[in-house]
Amino acid sequence: MTEPGPSQRIDARIDELGDWRGEVLARLRGVILAADPEITEDWKWRGVPVWYRGGMICSGETYKAAVKMTFAKGAALDDPAGLFNASLDGNQRRAIDFHEGDTVDEVALTALIREAIVLNLSGKPARSRG
């Protein structure tokens, strides 16, 4: 029997959650994949969806009270819409915690994803913006 691939594992996670977290993860995944046709999916750390293009863009972790979208080089990204609301103290990562009932600003999120891709493809090291 063949092991399921990353995309199938992410599909299964969304289905098994069966609540608002699955809906949010599915919506975030849609925004991520729509941002660039060359984004690839992976499955890491015993069950975390991760998206790549020129390096890691972000991960999508699910917790009891939140879906956490962590950007690998988030500290180096401009965030004019103020989406980042978690993991703000680190030198590299930044995250967005989505809670039940939160809206997703798809336009701002797409811009953030595309900025992360540009940074990855530039080959420049991530530098914190402060």
C-alpha positions in Angstrom: 0.0 0.0 0.0 1.3 3.4 -0.9 1.8 6.1 1.7 -0.4 9.1 1.2 1.4 12.2 -0.1 1.5 15.5 1.7 -1.6 16.9 -0.1 -3.6 13.8 0.8 -2.5 14.1 4.4 -3.5 17.7 4.5 -6.9 16.8 3.0 -7.3 14.1 5.7 -6.4 16.5 8.5 -9.0 19.1 7.3 -11.6 16.3 7.2 -10.7 14.8 10.6 -10.9 18.2 12.3 -14.5 18.5 11.3 -15.1 21.9 12.8 -14.2 25.5 12.4 -10.5 24.7 12.5 -10.8 22.5 9.5 -12.7 25.2 7.6 -10.1 27.8 8.5 -7.2 25.6 7.6 -8.9 24.8 4.2 -9.4 28.5 3.5 -5.8 29.4 4.4 -4.6 26.6 2.3 -6.6 27.9 -0.6 -5.2 31.4 -0.3 -1.7 30.0 0.0 -2.0 27.8 -3.1 -3.7 30.5 -5.1 -0.9 33.0 -4.4 1.6 31.2 -6.6 1.2 28.2 -8.9 4.7 26.9 -7.9 4.0 26.5 -4.2 4.4 23.0 -3.0 3.0 21.3 0.1 4.7 19.1 2.6 3.8 17.3 5.9 6.3 17.7 8.7 6.7 17.3 12.4 4.1 14.6 13.0 1.3 16.3 11.3 1.9 19.9 10.3 1.1 21.2 6.8 4.0 23.2 5.4 4.2 25.3 2.2 7.3 26.0 0.2 8.5 28.1 -2.7 12.2 28.8 -2.8 12.3 27.8 0.8 9.7 27.5 3.6 6.9 30.0 3.4 4.7 29.0 6.3 3.2 26.2 8.3 -0.4 25.7 9.4 -0.7 24.2 12.9 -4.0 23.4 14.5 -4.7 23.8 18.2 -7.8 23.5 20.3 -8.5 27.3 20.2 -6.6 28.5 17.2 -5.2 27.8 13.8 -1.7 29.2 13.7 -0.1 30.2 10.4 3.6 30.6 11.1 5.8 32.4 8.5 9.4 31.1 8.6 10.9 34.5 7.8 8.0 36.6 9.1 10.2 39.0 11.0 11.7 40.2 7.7 8.4 40.9 6.0 6.4 44.1 5.8 3.0 43.6 7.4 1.1 46.9 6.6 -2.3 45.2 7.4 -1.1 44.1 10.8 -1.9 40.5 10.3 0.9 39.1 12.6 -0.6 38.7 16.1 1.6 36.0 17.6 5.2 34.9 18.0 6.2 38.6 17.7 9.3 38.4 19.9 11.4 36.1 17.8 14.2 37.1 15.5 12.9 35.2 12.5 9.3 33.8 12.7 6.0 35.6 13.0 2.6 34.0 13.2 -1.1 34.8 12.7 -3.5 33.1 15.1 -6.9 32.6 13.8 -9.7 31.9 16.3 -13.3 30.7 15.8 -15.2 33.5 14.0 -12.2 35.5 12.8 -12.3 36.8 9.3 -9.4 36.1 6.9 -8.1 39.2 5.0 -7.3 37.2 1.8 -5.9 40.2 -0.1 -3.5 41.2 2.7 -2.6 37.5 3.3 -1.9 36.9 -0.4 0.4 39.9 -0.4 2.3 38.6 2.7 2.7 35.2 1.1 4.0 36.7 -2.1 6.4 38.9 -0.2 7.7 35.7 1.6 8.2 34.1 -1.8 10.2 37.1 -3.1 12.4 37.0 0.0 13.0 33.2 -0.4 13.8 33.5 -4.1 16.1 36.5 -3.5 18.6 34.3 -1.6 19.0 37.1 1.0 19.0 36.0 4.6 16.0 37.0 6.6 16.6 40.1 8.7 14.3 41.3 11.3 12.5 44.6 10.6 12.6 45.4 14.3 
